[in-house]
Amino acid sequence: MGTKAIDPQSIRNVTIVGDPAGATRLTHRLRRCFGDTENTVRWSTDGVEHTIRITAPSNEALIADLERSIRVADGLVVVVSAAAHSTPRLETMLRVADDHQVARLCLVIGLDRPAADFDRCVRTIADTRGAAPLALQVPFGAGGGFDGVIDLVSAAVFGTVGHHRESAGRWCRALVETLTESDPAVSDFLTLADLHNRIRRRTRNGDVVPILCDAPRASDDIAALLDAVVRYLPSPMYVCQPEHVLDY
């Protein structure tokens, strides 16, 4: 039997960086869920199968080595600990990604820990010059009261925040306002596809950093993360276009 051809547009080469312990756990979760020792995940989103190739630098990697891994990456998943008070290593990684225009999204972990503070994570990303934080999900509760994740993209279109309306309302408004700031008149007519397209374009252009929340530990659900990787991070074909050649 011949080898199945893979459409380059369906490939995502992703480097996982950020909180060392969190990045390691995420890599192990992907391996455990998909049983693949080659760090390759096959994932279908919106009816299309994609190939996600995962790279994770060593926890002991020097900053210089991390910078090189980030500089040559197609896209990044940056793992952010909600319980970390001091994050100089994370801030350095975000600045390097911004300097080299590497598309990235952030996954906030540890929301069930006593010191968890989602807003602090958003401020840390905002304080890094360049791309603005764009929350696509927010936690309902934190620490011992962490009770799940609210999907703001669906909520913005379908109004599906339920009894979380007050806590999610301002985040939904911020999401829509950020994505429609150049044309606010369209905000009342956005479809789910419109939002995905706007997030994808602005993420790849380095204007925004999508932020997702890790699911409660008991669920071990990473579907939302994989969907976001496929929808918003670039394929190698996009990264290698002529206008990006100076990024390397």
C-alpha positions, 0 to 999 in steps of 0.5 A: 500500500502506498503512503497517504498524501498529506495536504500541506495546508492541513499540517500544523507544526506546534512548539509547546513552551511556557511553564516548564512543568505544565508544558511537560504535562501537556505533551504527556497528555497528548501522547496518552490520549493519542498513543503516538510516540512520534508526537504527531496528532491526527485531529478533525476540525470542521470536518477536515482531518489535520496533522498536528506535529508537536515539539517541546523543548526540554525543561532544562533548556537555556534561554538562548536555546528556547529563543531559537526554538521559538524563533524557528517555530511555525506556531506556539502553544504557550502554557501559562500557570494561573498560580504563578506570581513571578513569570520572567521566563514566560515574559521572555518567551512572549517577547521573543515570539513577538519580536519574530512574529511567531503566531501563538496561543496561550493555554492557562492551566492550574485554575483549580489551585488555591492561588489561581488568578486568571485576570493576572495571566491576562495582564501578564500577556497584555504587558508584553508589547505587541499582540493583545490578549484575546480571551476565547474562554474564561473560567467559571470560578477559580481555586477550589471553586473552579467549576468549568470553562465558558466558551466565549466564541459560541456565547458571542454568537448564540448567547449560550452563557446561561447562568454565567451571564454576568461573569462572561458578559464583559469578556464576550463584549471585549472579544467582539469589540477587539475583532470588529474595532475597524468595522463595529457595524458588523458586530450584530451580524457575526456568524461563528465562521466570521469569528473564526476567520477574524481570530485566525487572521489577527492571530497569524498577523501577530495582532492578538494572542488567543487565550484558552483555559485548561479543563478541570483536571477530572475531564482531561479534555483537550479538544478545544485546544486542538480545535484552536491550534487547527483553526488559528495557527498557521500551516507551514505554507503560510509561514513560508510565504515570501513576506515571512522569509525575514522572520528567519 
